[in-house]
Amino acid sequence: MATEVDVLIIGAGLYGIQAARTYLEIHPNAKLAILEASSYLGGVWSKERVYDSFRTQISIDFAHFSDVPLSVDREDSYNGFVYAGHVTSYNEDYVRSHVYNGTSILDRIKFDSRVQTLRKHNDQWIATVDGTSSTYTAAKVIDASGITSKPVIPKIPGQSNFRGVQIHNKDYAKSDILKDDAIERIAVIGGAKSAADMAYAAAKANKTVYWIIRKSGSGPAAFANPVANGPFKSGDDALLTRLLFPILVSKFVETGIVANFFNGTAFGRRILKAIWQFLESHLKKNAKYDRPDPHHNGFKNLKPDTSLFWQNDSTGVQQSDDFYDTLAERVKIIRDDTAGFEEKALRLVDGQKVEVDAVVYATGWDQAAPPYFETETAAALGLPVPYDSVDEKQQEKWKSLEAEADKAVLKRFPILANPPPYHKKKPKVTPYRLCNCILPVNDSSIVFLGRPVLLNAWRMAEVQSLWATAVLDGKLEVPMDKMEIDVAETVVWCRRRYLTKGQLANWFFWDQVAYTDSLLKELGLKSHLGKGNILTPTYASDLKGLLKEFEQKYYGEKKLEE
């Protein structure tokens, strides 16, 4: 059965939901369908993926869309950070309440509809749905499948011989390992925030927990104190202001007297380094890495391998008062690589054997191009593909562009020329080569949302959706040669700024506000700036007038009739 629509959205997470809302606000009569692979909406915030101790990583004033506040009393939060279940309910209410031409966003979502193939024929995209005879055709596609869909599970010798439970943290909420009395010993593999969450939850469930962070990786994450300082309401408020712009060393921050001083002068760079060292000292003081360790649990192994500035591991927020104390007292923290499995144990490279009943892989996500694209198509669109699948001519072109861009990046940011020692990992796939990490340089009929890694997904979803709508409607045109230069600059800047994490050119960790501000500047929008100053946090409510401003600027006072 073939279904023709004007716009096809892939994925019903935050980005798919907001893309639908944005496009339908402008085009309420548009035929729009959303294909969702799972049985639930919300992506990482779906019913099947949230668990009791899972909280947001940003506080309540940021963790919602601008048109509908998140109705949770701050007193019911932990310093403004709310349980994920509130977000799940919020998303479900959101898609029900947004109705266009008599049909809600919820009713436009086709659940259990995993895209099997997506290809372009003439000017139409054709999507087939796995396990069915259904096909969808559309002139415009918004791929909002994001970067947390396909889990990475490392291949470890003897894996199939292990007689215990093995799950990825994606399936943690669906599993019963914390409630199963037969599972007493749990190993968590991984070094980022999700691994910390798993280890903490397992320890609170009175399990014996081994948190294994490989030596050959980028090291453990750092965790910020959620308690507010100064005039702010939550610990993340200061980070999500424009105050830090001059010291971010970000390509998305405009050049100016202050930024040029910090980046372009030796004295300014010394001050910049001192500021970051000061910020890092607060994290270390809060963690107490060198505290007494009477149980020999190895708590000091949680010290990050690289400094906070480089963000080569990842940074999260501690989400309970006893977070560090629980890890220090009740979790065995091991820095070693896994060598192999036995029936009821993990063997480590140093020869140690860890007997466990379950293994939780908090080992990240596969960011290669979605499997529904043919490799040739994915490469042409600028998605990550194996290097050997890119033709030699294209490789040489990008190599030349990146060499020129590298000179410009180092001239602007000399501090990036001398990174600290770190674990270098050769990428298996090409970086994202999308304009603004959204748009292919050679095809404006398809956009990709939710690819950058940063703090505030809600803000990014709204801003990216506006920018993408303008592109899909032909309201914003960027010359191909300019896009290629910008893409090359993003690739080399990200690689130098964030080291191993920046290899795919989508790690914009400290660049949240700068990145979204740059997109809105390209659109010529200003209402989000309000009357605030550089100390004012960029709350979700700041974006409330953007859609109206966007519509008036590009479509006139009256919405398009379709």
C-alpha positions in Angstrom: 0.0 0.0 0.0 1.5 3.3 -1.1 0.8 6.5 0.9 1.7 9.9 -0.6 2.5 12.7 1.9 4.0 16.1 1.6 6.5 15.6 4.4 7.8 12.4 5.8 9.4 12.4 9.3 11.5 9.5 10.5 11.5 9.2 14.3 9.0 10.3 17.0 11.5 11.5 19.6 11.9 15.1 20.7 13.2 16.1 17.2 10.5 14.4 15.3 7.8 15.8 17.5 9.1 19.3 17.3 9.7 19.1 13.6 6.1 18.1 13.1 4.8 20.9 15.3 7.0 23.5 13.5 6.1 22.4 10.0 2.4 22.1 10.7 2.2 25.5 12.4 3.3 27.0 9.1 1.5 24.5 6.9 -1.5 23.2 8.9 -3.1 21.5 5.9 0.1 19.6 4.9 0.0 15.9 4.6 2.6 14.8 7.2 3.4 11.4 8.5 5.8 10.2 11.2 7.3 6.7 11.1 8.4 5.4 14.5 10.3 2.1 14.8 9.2 1.4 18.3 5.8 1.1 20.0 6.3 4.4 21.9 7.1 8.0 21.2 9.8 10.0 22.9 13.1 8.3 22.0 15.3 8.2 25.1 12.3 9.6 27.0 9.9 6.8 25.9 8.0 4.6 28.3 10.2 1.6 27.5 13.5 3.5 28.1 13.0 5.5 31.3 13.6 4.0 34.8 13.0 5.1 38.4 16.3 6.9 39.1 16.7 8.5 35.6 16.6 12.3 35.7 17.0 15.0 33.1 20.5 16.4 32.5 19.2 19.9 32.4 16.9 21.6 34.8 13.2 22.3 34.6 13.4 25.7 33.1 15.2 24.3 30.0 13.7 20.8 29.7 10.6 21.6 27.7 9.4 23.2 24.5 8.7 27.0 24.5 5.0 26.8 23.9 4.1 24.4 26.7 5.8 24.6 30.2 6.7 21.4 32.0 4.3 21.4 34.9 6.4 20.0 37.7 6.8 21.8 41.0 10.5 22.7 41.5 10.2 21.4 45.1 9.5 18.0 43.6 12.8 18.1 41.7 16.4 17.7 42.7 17.8 21.2 42.4 15.6 21.6 39.4 16.4 18.3 37.7 13.3 16.2 37.3 12.6 12.5 36.9 12.4 11.3 33.3 8.9 10.0 33.8 7.7 13.6 33.9 9.2 14.2 30.5 7.5 11.0 29.1 4.1 12.3 30.2 4.9 15.8 28.9 5.7 14.4 25.4 2.6 12.3 25.4 0.4 15.3 26.3 2.2 17.5 23.8 1.5 15.3 20.8 -2.2 14.9 21.8 -2.8 18.6 22.3 -1.2 19.9 19.1 -4.0 19.4 16.5 -3.8 20.7 12.9 -6.6 20.5 10.4 -8.4 18.1 12.7 -5.5 15.7 13.2 -3.2 15.6 16.2 0.5 15.0 16.0 -0.1 11.7 17.8 -2.5 10.5 15.2 0.1 11.2 12.5 2.6 8.8 14.1 2.8 5.3 12.7 4.2 3.2 15.5 6.1 -0.1 14.9 7.0 1.2 11.5 10.7 0.8 11.1 12.0 2.2 7.8 13.6 -0.6 5.8 14.8 1.4 2.8 14.8 5.1 1.9 15.8 6.1 -1.6 15.1 8.9 -4.0 13.5 8.5 -7.4 13.3 11.6 -9.6 12.1 14.2 -7.1 10.4 11.9 -4.7 11.7 10.0 -1.6 10.3 6.5 -1.3 10.4 4.8 2.1 9.5 1.1 2.7 8.4 -0.2 6.1 10.0 -3.3 7.5 7.8 -6.4 7.6 5.0 -4.8 5.6 4.0 -3.9 2.1 3.6 -0.3 3.1 5.5 2.5 1.2 5.5 6.2 1.7 6.4 8.8 -0.9 7.3 12.4 -0.1 9.0 15.4 -1.7 10.5 16.3 1.6 12.0 14.2 4.3 13.0 15.1 7.9 15.2 12.4 9.3 14.8 12.7 13.1 16.1 9.3 13.9 18.8 10.9 16.0 22.0 9.2 17.4 20.6 7.0 20.2 18.8 4.4 18.1 21.4 1.7 17.4 23.3 0.5 20.5 27.0 -0.3 20.3 27.8 -3.6 22.0 31.6 -4.4 22.0 32.6 -7.8 20.7 34.4 -9.6 23.5 35.8 -13.1 23.2 33.6 -15.8 24.7 30.6 -13.6 24.8 28.3 -16.4 23.7 29.5 -18.6 26.5 28.5 -16.3 29.2 25.5 -17.8 31.1 24.4 -14.6 32.7 22.3 -11.7 31.4 23.7 -9.2 28.9 21.9 -6.0 28.0 22.6 -2.5 26.6 21.6 0.4 28.8 18.9 1.1 26.1 17.0 -1.9 27.5 17.8 -1.3 31.1 14.3 0.0 32.0 12.7 -3.0 30.3 14.9 -5.5 32.1 14.3 -6.9 35.6 17.9 -7.2 36.6 17.5 -4.9 39.6 14.5 -6.8 40.9 15.7 -10.3 40.2 17.1 -11.8 43.4 19.0 -14.3 41.3 21.2 -11.5 39.9 23.4 -10.4 42.8 26.5 -9.2 40.9 26.4 -6.7 38.0 29.2 -5.4 35.8 28.7 -2.1 34.1 31.0 -1.5 31.1 31.5 2.1 29.9 32.7 5.4 31.2 30.1 8.0 30.5 27.0 9.4 32.3 24.8 6.4 31.4 27.3 4.0 33.0 27.3 6.1 36.2 23.5 6.0 36.2 23.5 2.2 35.8 26.2 1.7 38.5 24.4 4.0 41.0 21.0 2.4 40.4 22.4 -1.1 40.8 24.2 -0.1 44.0 21.0 1.4 45.5 19.3 -1.9 44.7 21.8 -3.6 46.9 23.6 -5.4 44.1 27.4 -6.0 44.1 28.5 -3.7 41.4 31.7 -3.6 39.3 32.1 -0.5 37.1 34.6 -1.3 34.4 36.1 1.6 32.4 38.6 0.6 29.8 42.1 2.0 29.7 42.1 2.2 26.0 39.1 4.6 25.9 38.7 8.3 26.6 38.2 7.8 30.4 35.4 8.4 32.9 33.0 11.3 32.8 33.1 14.3 35.1 29.9 15.2 37.1 28.9 18.7 37.9 27.3 19.8 41.2 23.6 20.7 40.5 23.4 23.2 43.4 23.0 26.8 42.1 25.5 29.5 42.8 25.0 33.2 42.9 21.9 34.6 41.2 21.0 31.3 39.4 18.3 28.8 40.2 20.1 25.6 39.2 23.6 24.4 38.7 23.3 24.4 34.9 22.0 28.0 34.6 25.4 29.6 34.3 26.5 27.2 31.6 23.5 28.0 29.5 24.1 31.7 29.4 26.1 33.8 26.9 28.6 34.8 29.6 31.0 32.0 28.6 31.0 32.7 24.8 34.5 34.4 24.8 36.1 31.4 26.5 34.4 28.5 24.6 36.8 28.5 21.8 33.8 27.9 19.5 33.5 28.4 15.8 29.9 29.4 16.5 30.8 32.4 18.5 31.2 35.6 16.5 34.6 37.3 16.5 34.8 40.5 18.5 37.0 42.4 20.8 36.5 40.2 23.9 36.6 36.9 22.0 39.6 38.0 20.0 41.4 38.9 23.2 40.9 35.5 24.8 41.7 33.6 21.7 44.2 35.8 19.8 46.5 37.0 22.5 48.9 35.0 24.7 47.8 36.9 27.8 44.1 36.2 27.0 44.8 32.5 26.5 46.5 32.4 29.9 43.4 33.9 31.5 41.2 31.5 29.5 43.1 28.5 30.8 43.0 29.8 34.3 39.2 30.2 34.1 38.8 26.6 32.9 41.1 25.3 35.6 39.1 27.2 38.2 35.9 25.6 36.9 37.5 22.2 36.9 38.8 22.6 40.5 35.2 22.9 41.7 34.3 19.6 40.1 37.2 17.9 41.6 36.5 19.4 45.0 32.9 18.3 44.9 33.9 14.7 43.8 36.7 14.2 46.4 38.5 11.8 44.1 41.3 11.3 46.7 39.1 10.5 49.6 40.0 7.6 51.9 39.2 4.3 50.3 39.0 1.7 53.1 37.3 -0.9 51.0 39.8 -0.5 48.1 37.0 0.2 45.7 39.2 2.3 43.4 37.2 5.5 43.6 40.2 7.5 42.4 39.8 5.7 39.1 36.9 8.1 38.4 39.3 11.0 37.8 38.8 12.1 34.1 41.8 11.5 31.8 41.6 14.9 30.2 40.8 18.3 31.5 37.3 19.8 31.5 38.1 22.3 28.7 38.8 19.6 26.1 35.7 17.5 27.0 37.2 14.4 25.6 35.2 12.1 27.9 31.8 13.6 28.8 30.3 15.6 31.6 27.0 14.9 33.4 25.3 16.1 36.5 25.2 14.3 39.8 21.6 13.6 40.4 21.4 12.9 44.1 23.1 14.0 47.3 24.6 10.6 47.8 25.8 10.1 44.2 29.5 10.2 44.8 29.3 8.6 48.3 27.4 5.7 46.9 29.9 5.1 44.1 32.8 5.4 46.5 31.4 3.1 49.1 29.4 0.5 47.2 30.9 0.2 43.7 34.1 -1.4 42.7 35.6 0.9 40.0 38.1 -0.8 37.7 40.2 0.8 34.9 41.1 -2.0 32.6 40.0 -3.5 29.3 38.0 -6.7 29.0 39.9 -9.8 27.7 37.1 -12.3 27.5 34.1 -14.0 29.1 33.8 -17.2 31.1 30.5 -18.9 31.9 29.9 -16.7 35.0 32.8 -14.2 34.9 34.6 -11.5 32.9 38.3 -11.7 32.5 40.3 -8.5 32.3 43.6 -7.7 30.5 45.5 -7.5 33.8 44.4 -11.1 34.6 41.8 -10.2 37.1 38.6 -12.3 37.0 35.3 -10.6 37.9 32.5 -13.0 38.7 29.1 -11.6 37.7 25.5 -12.6 37.0 24.8 -9.8 34.6 26.6 -7.3 32.3 25.2 -3.9 31.4 26.8 -2.3 28.3 26.8 1.5 28.7 28.9 1.7 25.6 27.2 4.3 23.4 25.6 4.3 20.1 26.4 3.5 16.5 26.5 6.8 14.6 27.1 5.4 11.2 24.4 6.3 8.6 21.0 4.7 9.2 20.8 1.3 7.7 17.9 2.2 5.4 20.2 4.2 3.2 22.4 2.5 0.6 26.0 3.3 1.3 26.5 5.3 -1.9 23.4 7.4 -1.0 24.6 8.0 2.6 28.0 9.1 1.4 26.5 11.5 -1.1 24.3 13.0 1.6 27.3 13.6 4.0 26.5 10.9 6.6 29.1 8.8 8.3 30.1 5.9 6.1 33.2 3.6 6.0 36.2 5.6 4.5 36.7 2.9 1.9 33.2 3.5 0.5 33.9 7.1 -0.5 35.4 7.5 -3.9 38.9 8.8 -4.2 37.9 12.0 -5.9 35.6 13.0 -3.1 38.2 12.0 -0.5 40.8 14.3 -2.2 38.3 17.1 -2.4 37.5 17.0 1.3 41.2 16.5 2.2 42.1 19.7 0.4 39.2 21.7 1.9 40.0 20.5 5.4 43.7 21.4 5.0 42.7 25.0 4.1 40.2 25.1 6.9 42.7 23.8 9.4 44.9 26.8 8.8 42.0 29.2 9.4 41.0 27.4 12.6 44.4 27.4 14.1 44.9 31.1 13.2 41.7 31.9 15.0 42.2 29.5 17.9 46.0 29.0 18.5 45.2 27.1 21.8 43.9 24.2 19.8 47.4 23.5 18.2 48.7 22.0 21.4 46.2 19.5 22.9 47.2 17.4 26.0 48.1 13.7 25.7 45.0 11.7 25.1 43.9 8.3 23.7 43.8 8.6 20.0 41.3 6.4 18.2 41.2 6.3 14.4 37.6 6.7 13.3 36.0 3.9 11.3 33.6 6.2 9.5 33.8 9.6 7.9 32.6 12.6 9.8 29.2 14.3 9.4 29.5 16.5 6.3 26.2 18.3 6.7 25.8 22.1 6.7 25.2 23.1 10.3 25.1 19.4 11.0 21.6 19.4 9.4 21.7 19.8 5.6 23.4 17.8 2.8 25.4 20.2 0.6 23.9 18.8 -2.6 20.2 18.0 -1.7 17.8 20.4 0.0 14.9 18.0 0.0 16.1 16.1 3.1 17.4 17.3 6.5 18.8 15.5 9.5 17.8 16.7 13.0 19.3 15.8 16.4 22.8 14.8 15.2 24.9 17.1 17.4 25.8 16.1 20.9 25.1 18.9 23.3 23.2 19.6 26.6 19.8 20.9 25.7 17.9 18.8 23.2 14.7 20.8 23.6 16.3 24.1 22.5 18.1 22.4 19.7 15.0 20.7 18.5 13.1 23.9 18.2 15.9 25.9 16.5 16.9 23.1 14.1 13.2 22.6 13.1 12.9 26.3 12.2 16.1 26.3 10.2 15.1 23.0 8.5 11.7 24.2 7.6 13.2 27.3 6.0 15.5 25.2 3.9 12.8 22.7 2.9 10.5 25.5 1.8 13.3 27.2 -0.2 13.3 30.3 2.1 16.9 29.9 3.0 19.4 29.1 0.3 23.1 28.6 1.0 25.5 28.3 -2.0 27.1 24.9 -2.3 30.7 26.1 -2.3 30.0 28.1 0.9 28.5 25.1 2.5 31.4 22.9 1.6 33.9 25.4 3.2 31.7 25.7 6.3 31.5 21.9 6.6 35.2 21.5 6.3 35.8 24.1 8.9 33.4 22.4 11.3 35.1 19.1 10.8 38.6 20.3 11.6 37.5 22.6 14.4 35.5 19.9 16.1 38.3 17.4 15.7 40.8 19.8 17.3 38.5 21.3 19.9 37.1 18.0 21.2 39.9 15.5 20.3 38.6 11.9 20.0 35.0 12.9 20.8 35.2 15.5 17.9 36.1 13.0 15.2 32.6 12.8 13.8 32.2 16.6 13.8 29.0 16.6 15.8 30.4 17.0 19.4 29.3 20.5 20.3 29.3 20.0 24.0 30.1 23.5 25.3 28.5 25.2 22.2 24.8 24.7 23.0 23.8 28.4 23.1 26.4 29.5 20.5 25.3 26.9 18.0 21.6 27.6 18.3 22.2 31.4 18.3 24.2 31.0 15.1 21.3 29.2 13.4 18.8 31.8 14.4 21.1 34.6 13.2 21.3 32.9 9.8 17.5 33.0 9.8 17.6 36.7 10.8 15.5 36.1 14.0 16.0 38.1 17.1 13.0 37.7 19.5 14.8 35.0 21.5 17.4 37.6 22.6 14.7 39.4 24.6 15.8 41.9 27.2 18.3 39.7 28.9 22.0 40.2 29.2 25.0 37.8 29.1 24.2 36.6 32.6 20.6 35.6 31.7 20.1 31.8 31.3 18.6 30.9 27.9 15.4 29.4 29.3 13.0 27.5 27.0 10.5 30.4 27.4 12.9 32.7 25.5 12.0 30.9 22.3 8.2 31.4 22.7 8.0 34.2 20.1 10.3 32.7 17.5 7.7 30.8 15.5 5.5 33.8 15.0 8.5 35.9 14.1 9.7 33.2 11.7 6.2 33.0 10.1 5.9 36.8 9.6 9.4 37.1 8.2 9.2 34.3 5.7 5.5 33.7 5.0 3.8 37.0 5.7 1.0 37.7 8.1 -1.2 34.9 6.8 -0.3 31.2 6.9 0.1 29.4 3.6 -3.0 27.8 2.4 -2.3 24.4 0.9 
